[in-house]
Amino acid sequence: MGIRLSGIVIDATDLDRLARFWSGLLELEITRREDDWISLGSGLALQRVPEPKAVKNRIHLDLVADDFADAVARAAELGATPVGDLQESLWQIWQDPEGNEFCICVS
């Protein structure tokens, strides 16, 4: 019996807002849209949930940027906020507009 990862799903209270953020940041097209679900590309989806994020994520995305300065500028422009400073000259923790943590990493 094989098990494989099909994709990553991020909970959202405002699907449209997070779809604009993640599709803009990762340059992914919306490939499927339902009332409570939006797929971006083939491996990332957003799922509507009624409750806002309350605690730190136990799993997060590490995004590797070809141009770190451009990536963090785009993330901020799209509504993300940095959680701390650049660490070890390699990565910085950010939060999307709903508070989901992710890292932007130097290529």
Secondary structure by P-SEA (a helix, b strand, c coil): cbbbbcbbbbbbccaaaaaaaaaaaaccccccccccccccccccbbbbbcccccccccbbbbbbbccaaaaaaaaaaabbbbccccccccbbbbbcccbbbbbbccc
